Amino acid sequence: MKTAPRRILHPACLLVLSLVLPGAAAAAPANPRCDKGRAEEAFLAGMRNYDQHCREVIPRLNEAAAVCPVPDQPWFIRPNPFLEYSYLPFYFLGKCHYNLKDLPNALRQFYLSSCANEPKRDKERTGDLDSLTTGCRKQLKSNQRPNAYFSEGFAAAQQRDWGQAAEKMWNALQVFEEDGATVLPSGRWPAPYLPRFRLAEALLQLGCYQEACAQLDKSKVKLAPDKKEFELERKRMGELQAICERMRREGLGEKALCRQWGCWLERGGP
Amino acid sequence: MLRFRRLASGALLMALLGVLDQAPLLAQTNLETNAGVHFNFTTPGAGNLALGGAFLALAFDASAAYTNPAGLTTITAPEALVEARHWNYTHRFTDRGRLVGEPFLGEFDDRAGLVDGQAENQVTGLSFLSYVYPHRDGSVALYRHELVSFRADFSTQGAYLDQTFIRSPRGIPGEMDARLAPLRNRMDVEITAYGAAGSYRLGKGFSLGVAVSYYDFSIDSLALRYLPLIDAAPDFASDPLLNSQTQRGDDSDWGFAAGFLWESPRKTWSLGGVYRQGPDFTFVAQSKPEDLPPAVSFRTATQKAAFHVPDVYGVGLAYRPIDAFRLAFDYDRVRYSQLLKGFVDIFNLAALPPVNPQFPEPLDPELSRFAIDDTGELHLGAEYAFLRHWPVLTLRAGGWYEPDHSLRFEGNNLGFRAVFRKRDDQIHYTAGVGLALRRLQVDAAIDHSDRVSVISVSAGFRH
């Protein structure tokens, strides 16, 4: 499994998106930063190959979403008099990932599409968004262990690759909810299945305090104070909770990236 | 220059195959001691030994540094492994009896057919140490591995060969078709590898790894031949000592290994492979007269002999249908035939003065008629972890098939035919138990076969 961080969105896109996604389900405000010229060029470059070459489409659509994640109003691009595209970068990105069987990334893009109000801009074209989202979630769900996402997230956390760790733990949660059962994520070394706790730790390392602290509160670590298997996590939990308390007191601002995580956690939460 | 060429060829092989590994061995002269000894090379780590040594496609602990360095990428935190082993070697050798015809000489010549003797030796040692440091998509490791820790100590009574009353005055095997000289043997062989390994994750579940080892070798063997009465058991205290052979030396060499590992996206299947280049050593083989009468004495023969550790290549497949259960299978091809490269006649038969001047022709040692086959080993193992038990308890069982790789003689010389014979293939049965905490694992295992039994205890640490 490829472990290099996979950009779900272009960094610039994250920055812009964070400005326009104040709340997960909020209506998209006017966006003065939408560079329509560049967005149209990138979007069309992607959509020309949409039916055949999704791998080539994804970078182009990511580029479009980066320069114009949410246009002011419904936007239809007509490269010629006989062809019309609705500007829905997240929706099409999600479908590309879905076609490539990359379900976690597809699900994330579908959630972003929803958070960015794309269905409101083109209800007809995004008519299958709910069914695609539900399909992704169902296909990801499994009782089967090993959970490869948890193993990869566990490895990424050990290497302090927090972005990768957060993504993989979120993926793991889509497959199987945290239950604290002992699993073997690395060789013969046992560890409790606590993807939510580890997601919280990763988000805290990424600077997303609100999201991290909310996940910590939901973690099973809190619910099993005597479990010997959780000894390391309980100790770490204490440290993380202290950070949360301090952040809540000081009310420090969060990084732009955290708004995106807010969307994913709200939509992809239990 | 030769060393450089070996290094270069090894590096080229790595580049071509993307893999490398180590091997097992035996001895490389026609001294009978070498026919009675039996080496094999099992996977380090008690947990892996208990799986029948099937670990190429798992390779997920610090022993992967030696077994399949590509597996180091699966290690997520710095990890150390230490292992102690106890070996019990059972040596089988031609002890007495008769190769040709029916018994006729007297009290001691009482059996038709050759009779095997059996002796046991035990060795205990710190067999493996390693430390792995992972960093993002790569890992590095250092290790020390006792590839061979072998001891043989046994005596033979001397089998009768052909239907003759003659005694061999010098007691050199292969010289006459009379009774083989009773023999007292002792042999110690040590090969220790000090190595470094590295691996890199290429993506799509595919990793490559390489290792380089510095091998330290020592051999010390002594064979003493006696002349008993023709129809009596030997008395080593009073029978004349005829001659002796020694194999002695300390040497070192480098070897390379390289491997690959592929894991399926859900990590339920994995496939691994390795090629391990065996090192080459030299030692001194000497045959000298002891208390021989001048009329039949001979000049001490001192020769340089080679000891080739065979190359090994193998592939493995592992399946993990659920978190708690693993099944692993390996196939290893061991190039035992390499043991015959530079094979030496320690007795220097061609240069011996004739015992009977009426037959002055030099003896032919028939070196080309000695043979060892390359073998294909099959390893199979399974383990189940009781994940609800804390510490996690794991039970393991397995086995492996080791085709015969004894040095055998296929020529006309009766003395060598009696000693260097094909032996039985070996089935090894393995079992083990392990306890795992978050930062400590302790495993124990046993590997039992008719000729070698191993007890292993290992501990893994994480920080």
Interface residues (C-beta under 8 A of the other chain):
Chain A: M1 K2 T3 A4 Q144 R145 P146 A148 S151 F154 A155 Q158 Q159 D161 A181 T182 V183 L184 P185 S186 G187 R188 W189 P190 A191 K228 E229 E231 L232
Chain B: G47 F60 D61 T74 I75 T76 A77 P134 H135 R136 D137 R201 G203 K204 G205 E263 P265 R266 K267 T268 R320 I322 D323 A324 A385 L387 R388 W390 P391 V392 T394 G434 A436 L437 R438 Q441 G460 R462
